[in-house]
Amino acid sequence: IYEDRRDYSATTPLTTIRPESIQVLPTDSGTLATYQKRMSKATWRPAPGRKLGFLVVQDDALLGLVFLASPVIRLAVRDERLFPNADKDFNYGLAMRSYMDMSVCVASQPIGWHWNLGKLMALISPTLGDYVNARYPSDLFKGVTTTSLWGKSSQYNRIYKHLGYTKGNGHEHVNDETYHKMVEYLKARCPHCNPGCENPLALIPSRLDAPVEEWCALPSPRFGEGANTRMRRIGAYIKATGNKTLTLTHGKVRGVYYHPAVPPDQRPAVIQNWYERWGLPRYERTKNEVPPYQSGLEGKPS
């Protein structure tokens, strides 16, 4: 049952945390995206594939957001650590179905700064196997992966395993307007999307076993067609136009992290341990200080 409330305040003032009163409420992607835009400067879009959103609340106070989604199928630094004995025939797509990527881990501010709530969101995520397995029962939930926006992250330090760094590839430097122009270019020159079009592109099937009538110049967002539709479409546009000024490298190196699954019945204990180890000590040190920001829209994304 989804919690679709959109009237929580996007900022939460300093208040006393009662660990036994903290609740995790599943919510739909649209509701979570609404809050994420109001609470974080980070650019984020729910990707196709598996997805589960959560609001973490205490009474009527929103403490933070968590979003779990399908991980990218291949990520070298992650794969080398999770699957060290993989051979050339190893099915990474099938293996990654047992993991979820924490693509949103956002604390409400300014309470988050006072209480170290970013770590609480990160620690709750591996305990959400009850929701993952209920929604996707064909695969056993084994753990959570995530990447930080700014290299090595203090938010995940000492609670997640740091696996290494990405190579700075991605699409965040391509804005929505440019991306939509790329999509329209591919559609206009695709005989599948636009029968009878002039100057059609040479088509390569997204699946080699697909019938010719399904071949399309526009990579499909359907689950199983490949990782990150947006990147595949940008890549198709670059290949079709030969535009050498475009690239799928943004140059921002991100830290890659992992935490194995924690039994859901241990969630209350995880929250209590966070409170004693990370939350209360931070509150005692900072309760009389003025936080450096009042909302997540100030400063660097967290």
C-alpha positions in Angstrom: 0.0 0.0 0.0 1.6 3.2 -1.1 1.8 6.4 0.9 1.0 9.1 -1.6 0.9 12.1 0.8 2.5 15.1 -0.8 1.8 17.6 2.0 4.9 16.8 4.2 7.1 19.9 4.5 10.2 19.6 2.4 12.2 21.1 5.3 12.0 19.8 8.8 13.2 22.0 11.8 15.3 20.6 14.6 13.2 18.3 16.8 13.8 15.4 19.2 14.2 12.0 17.5 12.5 9.0 19.0 13.9 5.9 17.2 11.0 3.7 18.2 8.6 6.2 16.4 10.5 6.2 13.0 8.4 4.6 10.2 9.3 3.6 6.7 6.4 4.2 4.3 6.5 2.9 0.7 5.5 5.4 -1.9 5.2 5.6 -5.7 7.9 7.1 -8.0 5.9 10.2 -8.7 5.4 11.1 -5.1 9.1 10.5 -4.3 10.2 12.6 -7.3 8.0 15.5 -6.1 9.8 15.5 -2.7 13.3 14.9 -4.2 13.0 18.0 -6.4 12.1 20.1 -3.3 14.8 18.6 -1.1 17.9 18.1 -3.2 19.8 19.9 -6.0 20.9 16.6 -7.5 19.5 15.8 -10.9 17.5 12.6 -10.7 15.0 10.8 -12.9 13.4 7.4 -12.1 14.9 5.0 -14.7 13.0 2.2 -16.4 13.1 -1.2 -14.6 12.5 -2.1 -11.0 11.8 0.7 -8.6 10.7 1.2 -5.0 10.3 4.5 -3.2 10.2 5.2 0.6 9.4 8.1 2.9 11.1 7.9 6.3 8.9 9.8 8.8 8.4 10.4 12.5 4.8 11.5 13.3 4.1 14.3 10.7 7.8 15.1 10.2 9.5 13.9 7.0 13.0 12.7 7.9 14.2 11.6 4.5 13.8 9.8 1.2 15.1 6.5 -0.1 14.7 5.1 -3.6 15.8 1.7 -4.8 16.0 0.9 -8.4 17.6 -1.6 -10.9 21.4 -1.2 -11.0 23.2 -0.7 -14.2 24.1 -4.1 -15.6 27.8 -3.5 -15.9 30.0 -1.3 -13.7 33.6 -2.6 -13.7 34.7 -1.5 -10.2 31.5 -3.0 -8.7 31.5 -6.2 -10.7 35.2 -7.0 -9.9 34.3 -6.9 -6.2 30.9 -8.6 -6.2 31.7 -11.3 -8.8 35.5 -11.9 -8.6 35.3 -15.4 -10.1 33.1 -14.4 -13.1 34.1 -15.9 -16.4 33.4 -14.7 -20.0 30.0 -16.4 -20.0 28.9 -14.9 -16.7 25.4 -13.4 -16.9 25.8 -10.0 -15.2 22.2 -9.0 -16.0 20.8 -12.0 -14.2 23.2 -11.7 -11.3 22.3 -8.0 -10.7 18.6 -8.8 -10.3 19.5 -9.8 -6.7 20.7 -6.3 -6.0 19.1 -2.8 -5.9 20.8 0.5 -6.5 20.1 3.3 -3.9 19.6 6.1 -6.4 18.1 8.5 -3.8 19.3 8.9 -0.3 18.3 12.3 0.9 17.8 13.7 4.5 15.4 16.5 5.3 17.1 19.7 6.4 18.1 21.3 8.7 17.2 18.4 11.0 19.4 16.1 8.9 22.5 18.1 9.6 21.8 18.1 13.3 21.0 14.4 13.5 23.2 12.8 10.8 20.0 11.6 9.0 21.9 10.8 5.8 23.5 7.9 7.5 20.1 6.7 8.8 18.6 6.7 5.2 21.7 4.7 4.0 21.5 2.2 6.9 17.7 1.6 6.5 18.1 0.8 2.8 19.7 -2.7 3.2 16.9 -3.7 5.6 14.2 -3.2 2.9 14.3 -6.7 1.6 10.8 -7.4 2.8 9.5 -4.8 0.3 11.9 -5.8 -2.4 11.0 -9.5 -2.2 7.3 -8.9 -1.9 7.4 -6.8 -5.1 9.9 -9.0 -7.0 9.6 -12.5 -5.5 11.5 -14.3 -8.3 14.9 -13.0 -7.0 16.5 -13.1 -3.6 17.5 -9.6 -2.4 21.3 -9.7 -1.6 22.3 -6.1 -1.1 22.4 -2.4 -2.0 24.8 -0.6 -4.2 25.1 3.2 -4.6 27.4 5.9 -6.0 28.2 9.2 -4.4 28.0 12.5 -6.4 31.3 13.9 -5.1 34.0 11.2 -5.0 34.3 9.6 -1.6 31.3 10.4 0.5 31.2 11.1 4.3 27.6 10.0 4.2 28.6 6.4 3.5 31.9 6.4 5.3 32.2 3.6 7.9 28.8 2.2 7.1 29.2 1.0 3.5 32.0 -0.7 1.8 33.9 1.6 -0.6 34.6 -0.4 -3.8 36.4 2.2 -5.8 35.5 5.0 -8.4 33.6 5.3 -11.6 35.3 6.5 -14.8 33.2 9.6 -15.2 30.8 8.3 -17.8 27.1 9.3 -17.9 24.6 11.7 -19.3 24.0 14.3 -16.6 25.7 16.9 -18.8 23.0 16.5 -21.5 20.0 18.6 -20.5 16.4 17.6 -21.1 15.9 20.0 -24.0 19.0 18.7 -25.9 18.0 15.1 -25.1 14.5 15.5 -26.5 15.9 17.0 -29.7 18.0 13.9 -30.1 15.0 11.6 -29.6 13.0 13.5 -32.2 15.8 13.3 -34.6 16.0 9.5 -34.3 12.2 9.2 -34.5 12.0 11.4 -37.6 14.5 9.2 -39.5 13.3 5.8 -38.3 11.2 3.7 -40.7 9.7 1.9 -37.7 8.6 5.1 -35.8 8.0 7.1 -39.0 7.0 4.9 -42.0 7.8 6.5 -45.3 10.4 8.9 -43.8 13.1 10.4 -46.1 16.8 9.7 -45.6 16.2 6.8 -43.1 19.0 5.8 -40.7 20.7 2.4 -41.2 19.0 0.3 -38.5 20.7 -2.0 -36.1 18.3 -4.2 -34.0 18.4 -3.7 -30.2 18.0 -7.5 -30.0 19.6 -9.6 -32.7 16.8 -12.2 -32.5 14.1 -9.5 -33.1 12.1 -9.6 -36.3 13.0 -7.0 -38.9 9.7 -5.1 -38.4 10.7 -4.5 -34.7 14.1 -2.9 -35.6 14.1 0.7 -34.5 16.6 3.6 -34.5 15.3 4.6 -31.1 16.5 2.3 -28.3 13.6 0.9 -26.3 13.0 1.6 -22.6 11.5 -1.8 -22.1 13.0 -3.8 -19.2 15.6 -6.2 -20.5 16.5 -4.2 -23.6 19.6 -2.8 -21.8 20.9 -0.5 -19.1 20.0 3.2 -19.0 17.7 4.1 -21.9 18.8 7.7 -21.9 22.5 6.8 -22.4 21.7 4.3 -25.1 19.6 6.9 -27.0 22.3 9.5 -26.7 24.8 7.0 -28.0 22.5 6.1 -30.9 22.2 9.8 -31.8 26.0 10.3 -31.7 26.5 7.3 -33.9 23.8 8.4 -36.4 25.0 12.0 -36.7 28.8 11.4 -36.3 28.8 14.5 -34.0 32.2 14.4 -32.4 31.5 17.3 -30.0 29.1 15.1 -28.1 30.2 12.5 -25.6 28.9 10.2 -22.9 31.7 11.3 -20.5 30.9 14.0 -18.0 34.2 13.7 -16.1 32.8 13.5 -12.6 34.3 10.6 -10.8 32.0 9.0 -8.3 32.6 6.7 -5.4 31.0 3.3 -5.6 29.6 1.7 -2.4 28.0 -1.6 -1.3 26.2 -2.9 1.7 24.9 -6.5 2.0 21.2 -7.1 2.8 20.2 -7.0 6.5 17.2 -9.1 7.6 14.1 -6.8 7.7 13.3 -7.9 11.3 16.5 -6.2 12.3 15.3 -2.8 11.1 14.3 -1.5 14.5 17.7 -2.5 15.9 19.5 -0.8 12.9 17.6 2.4 13.7 18.4 2.1 17.4 22.1 1.5 16.7 22.2 4.5 14.3 20.6 6.6 17.1 23.2 5.6 19.6 26.2 5.6 17.3 25.6 8.4 14.8 22.4 10.3 15.6 22.4 11.3 19.3 26.1 12.1 19.5 25.8 14.4 16.5 22.8 16.1 18.0 24.5 16.7 21.3 27.4 18.3 19.5 25.3 20.5 17.2 22.0 21.3 18.9 23.1 24.8 19.8 24.8 25.5 16.5 23.3 27.2 13.4 23.4 24.7 10.5 25.2 25.8 7.3 22.0 25.4 5.3 18.3 25.3 5.9 17.3 23.1 3.0 18.9 20.5 0.6 18.6 23.1 -2.2 21.5 25.0 -0.7 25.1 24.1 -1.4 26.3 20.8 -2.8 23.9 17.9 -3.3 24.2 15.5 -0.3 
